[in-house]
Amino acid sequence: MTADSQDLKALLLETDDEFRQLVSKHQELEGRLQQLSTKHYLSQPEQLEESTLKKRKLQLKDRMEEIVRRHRQRPSAPMMSGFNPN
């Protein structure tokens, strides 16, 4: 991950409610997957839960990446008319 990517994600965590909620949910699912991974054997319901959690986590990550791409593609703020930086 590039520094620009990290900076943008940090900014989105501070300014974008949806992005922040997605990250929080993604971390929650990761925590549950970690719990499941400590078991030597998963029951059928746990196997189904693990599969469902992985799919949901990927959906969340895809949505977070959409938000990052959308913010990257935004044109920079237009310069004020008559403003000359030189």
Long-range contacts (C-beta under 8 A, 24 or more apart in sequence): 5-68, 8-68, 8-71, 8-72, 9-68, 12-67, 12-68, 12-71, 16-67, 18-67, 19-64, 19-67, 22-60, 22-63, 22-64, 22-67, 23-64, 25-60, 26-57, 26-60, 26-61, 26-64, 29-53, 29-56, 29-57, 29-60, 30-57, 33-57
